[in-house]
Amino acid sequence: QVQLVESGGGLVQAGGGLRLSCAASGRPLRSSAVGWFRQAPGKERDFVAAISGGTGNTYYADSVTGRFTISRDNAKNTVYLQTNSLNVEDTAVYYCAARDPWRGSISSDSNDYGYWGQGTQVTVSS
């Protein structure tokens, strides 16, 4: 009953940024924690950022703290990831996910998320 669709990826030069979107249908995202994860070629899936349901608390991986910002627009039922100061190490497919069971507490563990989008490619050139 839940679908997540990412968009906003593309090719960007190092130092630039992109705003990634995660649009949801079926349930209100304000009631669930939403996480962003990324996976580079040949690498494991890594946690990037998360926002809690209700209060909207945020949590970031050390590698993106100060550069990325996660936010939620309840009216649009969409979560965003604003990326800035990108470098080549940020190149990956970025996925958004909502918790299953549908809960508001944040988590950096991908196993806590059961609803996933299809991913959007971010490629950073130097």
C-alpha positions as CSV (number, residue, x, y, z in Angstrom):
1,Q,0.0,0.0,0.0
2,V,3.1,2.2,0.0
3,Q,5.1,3.4,-3.0
4,L,8.2,5.6,-2.9
5,V,9.6,7.3,-6.0
6,E,13.0,9.1,-6.1
7,S,14.0,11.8,-8.5
8,G,16.5,14.6,-8.9
9,G,19.6,12.7,-9.6
10,G,22.0,13.5,-12.5
11,L,25.5,14.5,-13.4
12,V,27.1,17.3,-11.4
13,Q,30.6,18.7,-11.1
14,A,32.5,18.4,-7.9
15,G,31.6,21.2,-5.5
16,G,28.0,21.4,-6.8
17,G,24.8,20.0,-5.4
18,L,21.5,18.4,-6.2
19,R,18.1,18.2,-4.5
20,L,16.8,14.6,-4.4
21,S,13.1,14.0,-3.9
22,C,11.3,11.0,-2.4
23,A,7.6,11.2,-3.2
24,A,5.3,8.8,-1.3
25,S,1.8,7.5,-1.9
26,G,-0.4,5.3,0.3
27,R,0.6,6.6,3.7
28,P,1.6,9.9,5.2
29,L,5.4,10.2,5.5
30,R,5.0,12.4,8.6
31,S,4.2,9.3,10.6
32,S,7.2,7.3,9.5
33,A,11.0,7.7,9.7
34,V,12.5,8.0,6.3
35,G,16.1,7.2,5.5
36,W,18.4,7.9,2.6
37,F,20.9,5.2,1.6
38,R,23.4,5.0,-1.2
39,Q,25.3,2.3,-3.0
40,A,28.3,2.8,-5.2
41,P,29.4,0.2,-7.8
42,G,31.0,-2.8,-6.1
43,K,30.2,-1.4,-2.7
44,E,27.7,-2.2,0.1
45,R,24.7,-0.1,0.7
46,D,25.5,2.7,3.2
47,F,23.4,4.9,5.4
48,V,23.3,8.6,4.5
49,A,20.6,10.4,6.5
50,A,17.3,9.9,8.2
51,I,14.4,12.0,9.5
52,S,12.0,10.9,12.2
53,G,8.2,10.9,12.0
54,G,6.4,13.5,14.1
55,T,9.1,15.7,15.5
56,G,11.3,15.6,12.4
57,N,14.6,14.9,14.1
58,T,17.5,14.3,11.7
59,Y,20.6,12.2,11.8
60,Y,23.5,12.1,9.3
61,A,26.4,9.8,8.5
62,D,29.7,11.4,9.4
63,S,30.7,11.5,5.7
64,V,27.9,13.9,4.8
65,T,27.4,15.9,8.0
66,G,27.5,19.6,7.2
67,R,27.0,19.0,3.4
68,F,23.6,17.3,3.2
69,T,20.2,18.3,4.6
70,I,17.2,16.0,4.9
71,S,13.7,17.6,5.2
72,R,10.1,16.8,4.8
73,D,7.2,18.6,3.2
74,N,4.0,17.2,4.7
75,A,1.7,18.9,2.3
76,K,3.5,17.2,-0.7
77,N,4.1,14.0,1.2
78,T,7.7,14.2,0.1
79,V,11.1,13.9,1.7
80,Y,14.1,15.8,0.2
81,L,17.8,15.3,0.4
82,Q,19.7,18.5,-0.4
83,T,23.2,17.7,-1.3
84,N,26.0,20.3,-1.4
85,S,29.7,20.3,-1.8
86,L,29.6,17.0,-3.7
87,N,32.8,15.1,-4.4
88,V,33.5,12.0,-6.5
89,E,33.2,9.8,-3.4
90,D,29.5,10.7,-3.3
91,T,28.8,9.0,-6.7
92,A,26.2,6.3,-6.1
93,V,22.6,5.3,-6.6
94,Y,20.6,7.0,-3.9
95,Y,17.6,5.2,-2.4
96,C,14.9,6.5,0.0
97,A,13.1,4.1,2.3
98,A,10.3,4.1,4.9
99,R,10.2,1.9,8.0
100,D,8.3,-1.4,8.0
101,P,6.6,-1.7,10.4
102,W,5.5,2.0,9.9
103,R,7.2,3.7,12.8
104,G,8.5,7.2,13.5
105,S,11.8,6.5,15.2
106,I,14.9,7.0,13.1
107,S,17.3,4.3,12.3
108,S,20.6,3.9,10.4
109,D,20.0,0.2,9.9
110,S,18.7,-0.7,6.4
111,N,17.1,-3.8,7.8
112,D,14.6,-1.5,9.7
113,Y,13.2,-0.2,6.4
114,G,10.8,-2.3,4.3
115,Y,9.6,0.2,1.7
116,W,12.1,1.3,-0.9
117,G,12.2,3.4,-4.0
118,Q,13.8,2.5,-7.3
119,G,16.8,4.7,-6.7
120,T,18.2,7.7,-8.5
121,Q,21.7,8.0,-9.9
122,V,24.1,10.7,-8.7
123,T,27.3,11.0,-10.6
124,V,29.9,13.6,-9.6
125,S,32.7,14.5,-12.0
126,S,36.0,16.3,-11.1
